[in-house]
Amino acid sequence: MPKSKFEAIYRELKSDIESEKLPYQSLMPSENQLIIRFSCSRNTVRRAIAMLAEEGYVQPMHGRGVRIIYTRSEKPSSFLIGGIETFRESAQRNNLKTTTKLVLFTEITADDHVARRTGFPVGKELYFVQRVRLLDGEPCIFDVSVLDKSLVPGLTKEICVHSIYQYIEKQLGMQIVMSKRQITVERVTQVDEENLVLNGYDCLGVVTGQTFNSEGVMFEYTESRHRPDYFCFQTTAIRHKEKMEDTSFMEGH
C-alpha cells in the first residue's frame, strides 16, 4: 500500500484526537466508517490505527472497537522514549516552531576520555557537533553529537543546521535502526549557562544515546541537555499476561 496513504490518515485522526474532536475515553468510529471516510482499504485503516496505538493515542479492544486514551501533557513538548525522531519531527508532532543554532562543528580524534564517554574506539576520526535547539524561540535544548567520520562522510555545517539524519538516510542511504539511551538529571554546567536561557534552573534533564545502523555498528553518540520545563519523555507500556504457573503436584512428589 502507498505509505503516504496510511500516514495521511494517521495524521488526520491524530489531529482529531489532539483537538478533542475525538474526545478522551470515547470510541473511535468503526473500521467501516473510516474506510468510507478515507476511501481506502481495511488494511490501510488498521495500519494508521496501529501507528496511533504505538504512540499511546488509542487502545484497540478486541471485538469492542478502539478507545481514545490520549490526554494532553502540561509540558509544551514531549519526546518519544521508544522511537527515533529527528528534532524537527518531534517539534512538528508537538506543533512547535523550531530553530537550530550551530555552536561548534569540528573534527576530533578519539582519545581515552572520548572513548570512555562515547564508546568509540581510541584513534577513531570523529565529527564533533554542538547545537542549540530553540522551540518557539526559546533556547531550551543543548545537543552534542559525535559521529563516525568514516560512516557519515561529507558532513557540513549546513547539514548540521538542517538535519543530520535526513542527510544520513536520504543522501548516504544508511538505515538508522536502534538507539540505546540513558536518561539522567545533572547539574547545569558553564557551557549550559552560556548557551541556554535557564530561567533560574540549576539542573537539566540529560539524554545520552548510542545509535546503530542496520549492520549493528554505532555511528553516533549523542548528549541532549533539556531545560526542565521543556523536558518530557513519553512511552506506552503494555503489561503482558504471564503464563499461569502450575502449582499442582502429584501425590508422592
N, C-alpha and C positions, 0 to 999 in steps of 0.2 A: 504494500500500500504506500502511497506517497507520504513521506514523513511529514510534509508541511500540513497535510490534511488533519491528522490527529493532533498535531501540535497546535494548530489554529483552534480546534475545538477545545483542547485543554486550556488555552489562554482565555477563551471567551467564557468558559464555565468558571475558571478561576476568578475572573473579573466579576462574574455574577455573585460568587461566594464572598469575595472581599467587600463588595458594595452592599452585601446583605440582601440582594435580590433573591438569593437562595439563603435564607437565614440559618443561623446556628441551630442544630438539632432537628432541622426539617429534613424531609426526604427529597432527594434529587428526582427530577422527572424520570419516568421509566425509560428503559433502553429503546423501546419502540417510539416513544415521544421524541427522544433525542435523535433517533435515526431519521424521523420525519423532519425535525427542525433543521438538521445539518445536511440532509440529503446524502447520507453516507451509509456504509455497511455497519453491521453489528460489531464486527471486529475492530473497526476504526473507533467506534464509541468506547468499546472496552479498553482499548489502548489509552485513550485520553483519560478515562476514569482511573486506570492503573497509575498513571502519572500523578494524578491528584492524590491518590491514596498514598503513594510513596512520599509525598511532601506533607502528609498529615492534614489534608483538606477534607477528606471524606473517609468513611469506613464502610466498605461493602459488607452486607449481611446476607448470607446465603438464603435465597428464597424470599427475602423481605425487602430488597432494594438497597439503596445507598444513602447513608445518613451523612449530613454535613456536620463535621466536628471542628471546623476551623473557628478560632477566635483571634481577634487582632491583638498583637502584642503591644504593650505600652511603650516599648522601645521603638525609636524611629527606624531601626534597621535590624534585620536578623540574618544570620548566615547558616548554611546547612552543615551539620556535622557529617552526615553520611554521603554527601555528594561533593563533586569537584566543580566549583563555579569560578569563573573569572570575576574580577571586581565589578566589571560592567554588568555582567549577567546578574549578580546578586543585587546590584543597585537597581537595575530595571525591575527585578522581582519585587523590590521594596518601594518602587515608584519614587526613586530619589535621583536628583541630578548629580552627576559625577564629574570630578576633575582630578587629573593626576599631575602632580608636580615632581619632576625628576630632580633629586638631590645630588646623587652621585652615580656615575657609570664608569667603571674601570675594570681592569683585568688584574688578577692576582694568581699566585701560585700557592697551593695549599701547604701550609706548614703544620707543625704538630698541633698547635692551638686550633687552627681552622679545621683540621682533620677530626679532632675530638668533638668539636662543636657540630659539624655538619654531617660527618660520615663519609666525606670524600677522602680518597687516599692522599697521603703526603706526596707532593710533586704534581698533583693534578692541576692543569691550567683551567682557570675558572673566570667567569664574569661575576662581578660584584655590583649589585644594583641597590640603591636606596631610593624609595619613592614615598611621597606624602599623598594620602588619599583624602580628597575632600568630598563630603556628602552634603548636598545643598549648601555649598560654600563653606562648610565647617571642616577645618583640617583636623580630622579625628582619628586617622589610622596612619601609622608609620610602618612601612613594609621594607623588609630586607630580603633580597633574593640572591642566591648564589647558584650559578648554573654551570654545568659542564660545557666548556667551550667546544669540545670535540663533538658533542651531541647536539648543541644548539649553535652552529656556526653562523657568522654573519649578523649577529645581534647588533643593533644600533640604538642610539638614544631615542630616535623617533619611534622605533618599535616598542621600547620600554614605556614610552608615554602613551602609546595607543593600546597595544595588547600583546604581551609576550606569548600567551597561549594561542592566540589566533595565528600568530606567526609560526609557532611550532606545528600546529595542526594543519593550517591551510598552505603554508609555504614549504615547510620542511617535510610534511606528510608523516610526522611522528604521531603515534597514538598514545595519548595520556590515559593511563589505566587506573592507578591506585596512589593514594597518599596516606602515609602513616602520620598521625597527628598527636600532639600533646597540648593540652590547654592548662595554663597556669595563671597566677596573679603575681605580678612583680612590681617592685618599686620603680618609680619614674627615674630615668637617667637624665644626664645633662643633654644628651642628643635628643631625647624625647622633648625636653623643655624648649630646645632650640627650634624644633620643627612642628610641634603641635600647640594648639590653644587648649590648655589643660583645665581652665576654669576651676582651679583650686584642687583638682585631683592629685593625689600623691602616689597612685598606683595605676597600673594598666592591666587589662586582660591580654594575655600573650598566647598566640597560637603558633607553635613551631611544627614544621612538617617536612617530610622527605617524600618526594614524588617520583613515581616509577613509570617507565614506558612499557610497551607491550612485550619487550624482551626481559622484563624484570630488572632493568638497570635503572638506578637512580640518576636522574638528570638535573634535579633541582632540590635545594634546601631553602626553606622559607622561614621567616620570622615576622609575624604580623602583630603589631602592638596597637591595641584598641583602647580608646578613651572609654571609661566605664559606661557613660550614658549612651554610647553607640555600640555597646558590646552585648550581643545576644546571639547565642548559637542554639539552634533547634534541631530536633530529630524526632522521628516517630519510632517508638519502641513497641515491640509486639511480644507478648508472653505466649510461648508455645506450650501446649499441653504436654506434660510429661507422661510417659507410659506408666500405667498403673503397676506398681511394684507388687509382685506376687508374694504375699506374706504367709501363704498357706504352706504347710509341710506335712509330709506323710508320717503317720504314726511309726515310731521306732527310729526316726531320723533326727 
